[in-house]
Amino acid sequence: MKIYTLQTKQNLPISLQEAWDFLSDPNNLKTITPDYMGFEILSGADRKMYAGQIIQYIVTPIAGIKTKWVTEITHAIDKEYFVDEQRFGPYALWHHKHFIKEIPGGVEMEDIIDYKVPFGILGQLVHPILVKPKLKEIFEYREQKLIELFGTFKHNTKEETATV
């Protein structure tokens, strides 16, 4: 049983509150998902994220094949993190941790996804040529969309020294 991990980090020039307000609204997931995936929320997005929330949606990940995906928000700490886990869907395992923290000039968002592909050894053979590149593409799209929405992080990390 092979479990894969995808980890991404992105800094944005917004407040912790702005980041949390955006990320904790399930309806915004459609905004940061590529259009070709046909993302459509069926139920569960009527409130900000909370532990125990079930969200049902349809996605079309490959070849026009519509797939129902059901996730549960298993953990949520206001302005810190939330975790979604697949209850039904295309993966044998999907555990997605979303962390946000305040940094000078904005916020750092970190995603850690632990996942397992279905179909045993066949799934493992397909992973590097289909699944992994598709996930990377989705998160690269998300990164660009967030820059489009909130701007580029330009915080100067150099320390300034005064001369007398």
C-alpha positions as CSV (number, residue, x, y, z in Angstrom):
1,M,0.0,0.0,0.0
2,K,1.7,3.2,-1.2
3,I,0.6,6.5,0.3
4,Y,1.7,9.6,-1.6
5,T,2.1,13.1,-0.3
6,L,1.8,16.5,-2.1
7,Q,2.9,19.6,-0.2
8,T,2.6,23.1,-1.3
9,K,3.2,26.6,0.3
10,Q,2.1,30.0,-0.9
11,N,2.4,33.4,0.5
12,L,-0.2,36.0,-0.1
13,P,-0.3,39.7,0.7
14,I,-3.6,39.6,2.7
15,S,-4.6,39.5,6.4
16,L,-5.1,36.3,8.3
17,Q,-8.8,37.2,8.5
18,E,-9.1,37.7,4.7
19,A,-7.4,34.4,4.1
20,W,-9.6,32.5,6.6
21,D,-12.8,34.1,5.2
22,F,-11.9,33.0,1.7
23,L,-10.6,29.5,2.5
24,S,-13.3,28.6,5.0
25,D,-16.1,29.2,2.5
26,P,-16.6,26.0,0.6
27,N,-18.2,27.9,-2.3
28,N,-14.8,29.4,-3.1
29,L,-13.4,26.0,-4.0
30,K,-15.0,26.3,-7.4
31,T,-13.2,29.6,-7.9
32,I,-9.8,28.0,-7.4
33,T,-10.5,24.8,-9.4
34,P,-9.8,24.7,-13.1
35,D,-13.0,25.1,-15.2
36,Y,-12.3,21.9,-17.2
37,M,-12.9,19.9,-14.0
38,G,-16.6,20.7,-14.0
39,F,-16.6,21.3,-10.3
40,E,-20.1,21.6,-8.9
41,I,-21.2,21.6,-5.3
42,L,-24.3,19.5,-4.7
43,S,-24.7,20.1,-1.0
44,G,-23.1,21.1,2.3
45,A,-21.7,24.5,1.3
46,D,-24.3,26.6,3.0
47,R,-22.1,27.5,6.0
48,K,-18.4,28.3,6.7
49,M,-16.3,25.2,7.4
50,Y,-16.8,23.4,10.7
51,A,-15.8,20.0,12.0
52,G,-18.3,17.4,10.9
53,Q,-19.4,19.2,7.8
54,I,-20.1,17.0,4.8
55,I,-19.7,18.5,1.4
56,Q,-20.9,16.7,-1.8
57,Y,-19.8,17.7,-5.2
58,I,-19.2,16.5,-8.8
59,V,-15.9,16.7,-10.5
60,T,-14.8,15.7,-14.0
61,P,-11.1,14.9,-13.5
62,I,-10.4,13.0,-16.8
63,A,-11.9,12.1,-20.1
64,G,-15.3,13.8,-19.3
65,I,-16.1,11.2,-16.7
66,K,-18.2,12.8,-13.9
67,T,-17.3,11.6,-10.5
68,K,-19.2,12.2,-7.2
69,W,-16.9,13.2,-4.4
70,V,-17.9,13.5,-0.7
71,T,-15.6,15.0,1.8
72,E,-15.9,15.6,5.6
73,I,-14.3,18.5,7.4
74,T,-12.9,16.5,10.3
75,H,-11.0,19.3,12.0
76,A,-11.3,23.1,11.9
77,I,-9.6,25.7,14.1
78,D,-10.6,29.3,13.3
79,K,-7.8,31.1,11.4
80,E,-5.3,28.2,11.9
81,Y,-6.3,25.1,9.9
82,F,-8.9,22.7,8.7
83,V,-8.7,19.1,7.4
84,D,-10.9,17.5,4.7
85,E,-11.1,13.8,4.3
86,Q,-12.7,11.9,1.4
87,R,-15.6,9.8,2.4
88,F,-16.5,8.7,-1.1
89,G,-14.7,9.5,-4.4
90,P,-11.9,8.8,-6.8
91,Y,-9.1,8.1,-4.2
92,A,-8.5,5.1,-2.0
93,L,-7.4,7.7,0.6
94,W,-7.6,11.5,0.6
95,H,-6.5,13.5,3.7
96,H,-6.0,17.2,3.0
97,K,-4.6,19.5,5.7
98,H,-4.9,23.3,5.1
99,F,-2.8,25.5,7.3
100,I,-2.6,29.3,7.4
101,K,-0.4,31.5,9.5
102,E,0.4,35.2,9.7
103,I,3.8,36.2,8.4
104,P,5.3,39.7,7.9
105,G,3.4,41.2,5.0
106,G,0.7,38.7,4.7
107,V,-0.1,35.0,5.3
108,E,1.5,31.7,4.5
109,M,-0.8,29.0,3.2
110,E,0.3,25.4,3.4
111,D,-1.4,22.3,1.9
112,I,-0.4,18.8,2.8
113,I,-2.3,16.1,1.0
114,D,-1.8,12.4,1.8
115,Y,-3.5,10.2,-0.7
116,K,-3.6,6.7,-2.1
117,V,-4.7,5.8,-5.6
118,P,-7.2,3.0,-6.2
119,F,-6.6,-0.2,-8.2
120,G,-3.5,-1.5,-6.4
121,I,-0.4,-2.0,-8.5
122,L,-2.2,-0.7,-11.6
123,G,-3.0,2.6,-9.8
124,Q,0.6,2.8,-8.7
125,L,1.8,2.4,-12.3
126,V,-0.6,5.1,-13.5
127,H,0.2,7.5,-10.6
128,P,3.4,9.1,-12.1
129,I,2.0,9.6,-15.6
130,L,-1.6,10.6,-14.8
131,V,-2.5,11.3,-11.1
132,K,0.6,13.1,-9.9
133,P,0.9,15.5,-12.9
134,K,-2.9,16.2,-12.7
135,L,-2.7,17.1,-9.0
136,K,0.3,19.3,-9.6
137,E,-1.5,21.1,-12.4
138,I,-4.5,21.7,-10.2
139,F,-2.5,23.2,-7.4
140,E,-0.4,25.3,-9.9
141,Y,-3.8,26.6,-11.2
142,R,-4.9,27.3,-7.6
143,E,-1.7,29.2,-6.9
144,Q,-2.1,31.4,-10.0
145,K,-5.8,32.0,-9.3
146,L,-5.0,33.1,-5.7
147,I,-2.4,35.6,-7.1
148,E,-5.0,36.9,-9.5
149,L,-7.5,37.4,-6.7
150,F,-5.2,38.7,-4.0
151,G,-2.0,39.9,-5.6
152,T,1.7,38.8,-5.6
153,F,3.5,38.6,-2.3
154,K,6.3,41.1,-2.4
155,H,7.3,41.5,1.2
156,N,10.9,42.6,1.5
157,T,12.7,40.2,3.8
158,K,15.9,42.2,4.0
159,E,16.6,43.9,7.3
160,E,17.1,47.6,7.0
161,T,19.8,49.3,9.0
162,A,19.9,52.9,9.8
163,T,23.2,54.9,9.4
164,V,23.9,57.8,11.6
